[in-house]
Amino acid sequence: MAQDQSTHHVTVLKDRIPLFQKIVYGLGSMANDSQAAWIGQMVAILILGLGIPPYIAGLIGFIPRMFDAFIDPIIGYTSDNTRTRFGRRRPYIFWGAIFSGIIYMFMFRLYAESGPVFNGWYFLIFQILFFTAFAFFSIPWIALGYEMTPDYHERTALQGWSRILAQIPWLLSPWCWAIMYNKNFFSNPATGEADPVLGIRTFAIWIGVTLLMAGVLPAIFIKERFAELPKPKKITGDFLKNLKAHSSKTISILFASCCVLAFFFSFYVPWKDLAFNSLPVRAIAILLGGAVFTVLYLLLYAHPVLKKLFDDIALTFKIKVFVKICSVTFLIFNGFMLSSTFILWVVFFYMFKNAPDTGLAYSAGGKMLGIYGTFSAICTAIIIPQIVWLSKKLGKRNAFYITIPLSIVGYAMKWLAYNQVHPADSKLWEMLGGSGFINFLQVCGFLIQEHYLLLLCAPLIVFGLGSLFTILLSMLADICDVDELETGERREGMFSAVYWWMVKLGLAIAGLLGGAMLSGTGFKQDLGIGQAPDTLLWMRIYDVCIPIVTSVIALFIIQRFDVTEEKANDVRRQLEARRGTR
């Protein structure tokens, strides 16, 4: 087993990132996490406010994420090979932040009277536009962070600051439902009742402005370390020669993969409504779908520029530790995201199932989720410096042996916490009928007193996710140095793109699985808090068990990490000797 025991280390002055630069880069993280924090909460309006079935809502979330994942490597490759007087990253960060902020404002211009079909298509199209614009901001911004310092520990400190400032949107977003279901904030003029769809439209404007203003700051105030690299070599090649270059083995593997993808999508085809709905016809359709995807890929790969793009993607996967880092992120982050999908439903329909009506369950659940989410964000901001300290003391890899087991304990404790089901005779239901800020504080205080076990889970759970994006993103910067040593190129953009491609692929799958699994529990929108006992049981099982299983698998992968401080420093010495900067 590779040792990763850090010795006493002092970062030399030239490698230190000034505090102002760390804060500005962290504000980019606030923009980056604002969309993640809010969109996960706000997209539930498709189900609860606009009447779109859960599995369709899952599909609407899946398709843009897949599109986003597809364009990420293109943007990463383009950013790596861009040469302007403003740098490689900054122009994309600046304009990407502006356009993504504007599009976000329009994305949630949804109205119940437009109907579920129109709203579904509208949201799908604007999500694709938004994620495209946002990728032009996020991928170069992430790559910018990898190149700001060559120091092994200063990289972790930068990501620590980034994660602390990223908690700002997570402090506020958990109150999304509590605010939207409060008629004092957003009420329907005709009925006087709370109007969450109106609330969503208003929230979108605030978030769009945040994305725009915080996102442009790194482009304005941070200077790129590798802004003056020589122009990349002109790409040449022969289309027909590239087309003939594939072996039959490559085509067979690709065809099989495309057939699996076509089979996956076939579950969303309404076969029973088609004239030809037999199993052979379905099988032929899947094979044809696989063949179309295969031919499309081969034609794209034959183009010299696209061939270079695909080859660069393949090069990243040849670095084994990078593949392991992607795998660990995929498991831990998406285990958390699937759990986050179900906690909303568990709180609404299980913890507050004894509410007099569904509206009061939403009101109580929204406040409970707000308290839990805000407390989690505060705990994360407090714990991140401890994670940075652990990384410096024990080494980046060994720190995970403490943080991830703690998060597993936190997830397991949620099973006990959910047993604090709110009673039917609670005075909470009467309190929720009040208004004013004092009443709001009283309700929140009462919920904290009654459901303290759920809050006790939060400090433990955030250890896992907090260490994930603090330590692993620091490791990715080390890997970019290894890549330069082997290829002679700085490809932070490509590594950023491929890494976040894995994250977004997982998000897409988590969204799709979340909708499908929610439907599989037997959940019915029209039942409100009257969901079947089996439905509530499976919601709790999914919420608690999925992240535990993914975290345990991730620990086995982490055991095989071989990124150590000694190796990283040796790579740096070789690079500086080659560049003549020692």
N, C-alpha and C positions, 0 to 999 in steps of 0.2 A: 504493500500500500504506500503510495507516494506521500511523503511528509509535507505538511504545509504549516509548519510552526514558525510564526513570525518572530524575529528578534526585534530589539529596540531600534526604531527607525525614526530619523529626523528628515523631513522633506526639505531639500535645499531651496533657497530663496527663489531661484529662477524657475523652479517647478511648481511653486505655490500659485494657486488661483486666488486673486484678490476677492475679498468678501463681496464687494459690489458685483463682480462678475458671477459669483456663485448665486447671488440673489436674483440677478437678471436671468440667468439660465433657469433658475428655479421657477421664475414667473412663466417661462415657456412651459414648464411642467404643469403649472396651474392651468394654463390654457389647454394643454394636452389632456389633463385629467378632467377638466370641466365637462367636455363632451361625453367622456366615459361615465362620469358620476351621474350626470343628469339624464342622458339618453336612456340609460338602463331603467331609470325610474319612470321617465315620461312615456316610454313606448308602451307601458301597460295600459295607457289610455285607449289604445286600439281595441283592447279587450273589454275594459270596464266602462269606457265612456262612449265608444263608437260601435260596439256590437260585432266586432270582427272575431271569428272563432280562434281559439288559442293556436291550433296547428297552422292556420293561415298567417296569423301574426308571427309565428316562428319562422315561416317561410319568407315573409316580408323582411324579417331581420337577417335571414341567412343569405339571400341573394346579394344584397349590397356588400356584405362582409366578404363574400367570395370575390366579388368584383374588386373590392378594395385590396384584397390579398393578391389579386392578379396584377394590379398596377403598381404595387409597392416596389417590386424588384426593378421595374422600368424606371421609376422615379429615383431609386437608389443608384442605379447604373448611370442615369443622366446626370445626377448631382455629382457623382465621382468624376465624371468626364467633362463637366462644365468648367470653363475658364472665363471669368469676367473680372473687371476691375474692382468689383464688390466682393469677389470670392466665389467659392464653389457652392456654398450653402445659403448664404444670406439672401440673395434675391428670391429663392424659392420660399424661404421662411417668411419673408415680408409679404409677398403676394398671396401665398397660401393661407396665411392667417387672415388677411383681409377678406378674401373670397369665401373661406369656410365660415367666418362669422356672419357674413351677409346671407349666405344660403341657409344657415341654421335658423335664422329668423323666419324665413319663408317656409321651412320644412314642416313646421307645426301649425301652419295656417289651416287647421282642420275644423270642420263644422259638422255637427251630427246630422243636420238636415240634408247634407250632400249624399248621405248613404254610405254603407260599408264598402261597396265596390269602388266608387269614386275615391273615397278616402284611402283605401288600400293602395290603389294604383298611384295616387298623388304622393303618398308617403314613400312608396317604393322608389319612384323616380327621383324625388328630391333627396332621399338617402344616398342613392348612387352618386348624384352630383356633389353632395356634401362630403362623402368619404373620399371622393376623387380630389376635391380641393384641399381637404384636411390632410391627405397624404402628402401633398406638396409642401405643407408646413411641417408635419411631424417627422417624416423620414430624414430630411436634411437637419432638422433641429436635434434629433437624437444623435445623428452622425457627428454633429458639431461638438456634442458633449464628449465623445470618445477621443477627440483630438486636442482637447483644451490643455491637457498636461500629460507628460510621459511617466509621471510618478505612480507607482503601484498603489500606494495608500491614498494619495491625493485624489485619485480617480474615485475611490470609494467615498471619500469625504464630499466630493462634488455630487455624487448620486444621492448621498444622504441629505444634503441641502435640497436637492431637487425633490426628493420624496416628502420632506417636511412641508415645503410650500405647496406640493400637490395635494396636501390634506385640506386645504382651504375649501375647495368645492365639495369635498366629502363631508366637511362639517355642516354644510348647508343643504346639500341635496337630499339627505334622509327626511327632511321636513316637507318634501315635495307634496306628498299625499295629505299630510296634516293641513297644509295651507290650502291646497286645491279643494278639499272637502269642507272648508270653512266658509260658510255663506257670508261672513263678515268681510272676507277678502274677495271672493268671486261668486256672485250670485246671478241666477237667471232672472232677468227683468220681468218675465211673464209669471214665473212661479214663486220667486223669492228664495228658492232652494239653491244649495251650492251647485256651481257649474264648473266641474273640473276641466272640461274642454276649453272653456274660456281661460281658465288658469294656465293651461298648457300653452296657449297662444301667447300669453303675457310672459311666462317664464322664458320662452324661446327668444324673445327680444333681449332680455337681460343677459342670457347666456351667450347669445351671438355677439353682443357688445364686449363681453368679457374675453371671448375667444379672440376677437379682433385686437383689442387694446393690449392684452397681455402677450399675445402671440407675436406682435411685431417688435417687441422690445429686444429680444436676443439678436434680431437682424440689425438693429440700430446700434447696440452698445457692445457687442462681443466681436472681437477681432479673431479671424481664423488663423490657425497655426500653419496650415498648409494651403494658404490662398494663392501662392505663387508657384505652384508646381508646373513643370513643363507641359505643353499641350500633348494630349494622348496621340499615339500613332494613328494614322488614317487606316480604317478597317477596309480590307480588300478580301475578295473571295469569289468563287464561282457558284452560282445558284444550283445549276444542274449537278455539279460535282458534289456539293453538299447534300443534295437530295438523294444521291446514290450511295452516300457514305454509310448509311445506317445498316447495321447487321440485322439479320432476321430475328435474332434474340432480342435486340432492343425494341423492334417493332412489336414482337409478341408480348413483351412486358408492358409496353405502352398501351397496346390494344386491350389487354386484360384489365389494366387500371381504369381505362376509359369505360369499359363495360361495367365495372363495379360502380363507377360514378353514374352511369346511365341507369343502372338498376336502382341506385339510391333515389334518384329523381323520379323513377317510375311510380313510387308510392304516392306521388302527388298528382298522378294522372287519373282522372275519373273514368277508369276502364269500364265500369258497369254502365256508364252512360253512352259508350261507344257501340257502334254497330258490330264491330269485330272485337270481342272481348275475351277470346279464348287464350289459354296459356301459351300455345305456340306463337300466336300473333304477338303477345307481350314479349316473349323471348326474342323473336325476330326484331322487334322494335328496339330492344336493349342492345342487341348486336349491331344494328345499324347505327344507333347512337354512339356506341364505342368506336365504330369505324369512322364516323364523321369527325369525332374528337381527335382520333389518331391522325387522319389525313390532314386536318387543320394544323396540328402541331408540326408535322413533318414539313408542310409548306412554309410555316413560319420559321422553322429552324434552318431551312435552306437559305434564307436571306442572310447575307454576311453579317450585318449589324445585329440582327436578332440572334444569330448563332453565337456571336461574342457575348451577348447578354445571357443566353442560356448557359454558355460555357462558364461564365463568371458565377452564375448561381450554383452550378455543379461544383466549382472549385471550393465554395464555402462549405459544402457538405463533405468535402474530403478532409476537413479538419475535424477530427473525431470529437474533441472536447466541445466544439461549437455545436455539433449534433446533440451531444449530451445536455448542453445548456438549453437548447431549444426544447428538448424532450422534457426536462425538469419544469421549464416554464409552462409548457403545454399542460402538463399534469396538474401542477399546483394552482396555477391561475384559473384554469378552466374548471377544476374541481370547485374552487371558490365561487366562480361565476354561476355554476349550476346550483350550488347551495344557495347563492343569493337569489336565484330565480324562485326557489321554493320558500325561503323564509318569509317573503311577502304574503304568500298564500297561507302558510302555517299560522302566521300572526293574525291575519284577518279572520280566517275561517276555523282555526282550532283554539288558539289562546282566547279569542273573544267570541266563541261560538254561542255563548250564553247571553249575548246581547239581546235586548228587546227587538231590534231590527237590524238589517244589514247596514243601513246608513250609520248607525251608532258603532257597529263593529269596524267600519271603515274609519270613522273618526278616531276611535280609541287606538286602532291598529296603526293608523298614520302617525299618531303622536308617539306610540311605542317604537315604531321604526325610526322616527326622527331622533328620539333619545338614544337608541342603540347605535345608530349610524354616526351621530355626532360624538358620542362617547368613544366609539371605535377610532374615529379620526383623531381625537385628542390623544388617545393611547398610542396611536401610530406615531404622531409627532413627538411624543415623549420617548418612545422606544427606539426610534431610528438612531439617535446618537449612541444608544447602548449597543445597537447592532454594528455600527461603525467601529466602536471600541472593541467589541468582540472580534470583529474581522481583523483588526490590527494586532490584537493579543494572540489569537489562536490561528489566524490564517483565514482566508476567505471560505475555503471549503469546510474547515472544521467548525466554523460558526454555525453552519446549517445543522450540525448534530445536536445543537441546543435549541435553535429557533423552531425547526419543523416539528420535533416531538412536542414542544410546548403548544403549538397550534393544534396538533392532533388531540391533545387533552382538552383544549378549548372546544373543539367540534363535538367531542364525545359528551361534554358537560351540557350541550344544548338539549340533549334528550331529556335530562332531568329538568332543565329550565322550562321546557315546554309543558311539563306536568303542572306548572303553576297556572292552571286554566282559571280565567276570571269567572267568579260566581255570578249567578243570575240575580242574586239579591244585593249586589254590590252598589254602593252609593255613587260609583263612577258614572253610571248611566244618567243619573240626575245631574251630576256635575257637568257632563258634556253638553247639557242644555243651556249652560250659562254662556256669557260672553265677556269680552274684555281681557286685558293682558294679565290681570291678577288671577282671574279664573283659569287662564291658560297655564300659568305657573303652578296653580294648585293641582290641576289635573296632571301635569307632568310630574310633580312631586309625589302624588298618590301612585302613579304608575311605577315610578322608580322604587317606591317602598314595597309595592305588591309583586314586582317582577325583577327583583334584584339579581336572581340567579342568571337570567339572560345577560345582564350587564357584566357579571363576573366572567362570562365566557370571552368577552371582547378583548381584554388585554392579552389573553393567551393566543387567540386566533390571529391577531394582527402580527405576531412575531413571524409567522410563516410568510405572509404576503409582504410584510415590510422588508424582510431580508431578501426576498426574491428579487425585487427590482432595485434594491440598493447594492447587493453584492454581485448578482449576475450581470447587471449592466456594466459594473466595474470590470468584471472578468472579460466581457466582450471587447472592451478597450485594449486589454492585454492581448487578446486574440488578433486584433487588427495589426498589432506590431508583429506577431508571428507571421501573419499573412504577408506583410511588407517584406519581411526577411526572405520568405520563400518565393514571392512573385515579383517583388520590386515595385508594387503598386500600393497606393493608399486607397483602400476600398471600404471605408467606414460606412458609406451610403449603402453599399450592397449588403454588408453584414447587418446594418440596421433594418434594411428592407426584408431580408430573408428571416431575421429573428422575429420581427413584428408580423411578417406574413404568417409565421407559425402561430403567433398569438391570435391574430385575427381569424385565421382558419379555425382555431379552437373556439373563438368567440362565436363564429358563424355556426359551428357544430353545436356549441352549447345552447345558442338561441333556438336552433332547430330541434335539438333533443329536448330542451326545456319545454317547448310548446307541445311536442309529441308526448313526452312523459307526463305532462300535466293532463293532457287528454286521456292518457292511459290510466291515470289514477281514477278515472270516472268523474272528473270535475265537470260540473254543469253550471254555466253562468247564471241561469235563471233560478237556481236553488239558493243563491246567496249563502247565508250562514247555515243553511240546511243541508250541507254536503253529507254524503254517506260516511259512516265510520271507517270503512275500508279506504275511501278516498283520503281522509285525514291521516290515516295510519301511513299510507304510502308517501304522502307529502313529507311527513316527518322522517321516514326512512331515507328518502332521497336527500333531504336537506342535511342530515347528520352523516350518513355513511359514505356518500360519494367523495367529499373532500378528504375523508380519512383514508380511503382506499388509494386515491391518487397521490396523497402525500407519502404513504408508505412505499409505493412504487418509486416515487421520486428519490427517496432516501437511498434506495439500492443503486440508483444511477449515480447519485452524488458520490458514493463510495469510490467510483471509478474516475473521478475528476483528477487530472494531473497538472492543473495550473497552480504553480507555487510561486512565491515571491522570488526565490532564488532563480527559477527558470525565467520569470518575467524580466528580472534585472539583467540576466545574461543576454536575453534577446535585445534589450535596450542598448547594452554596450556594443553589441555587434552592429546594430543599426546606426548608432552614432559614429562608429568607426567608419562605416561605409559612406555616411553622408559627410564625414569630415567635420563633425560638430563637437567632438569630445574635447 
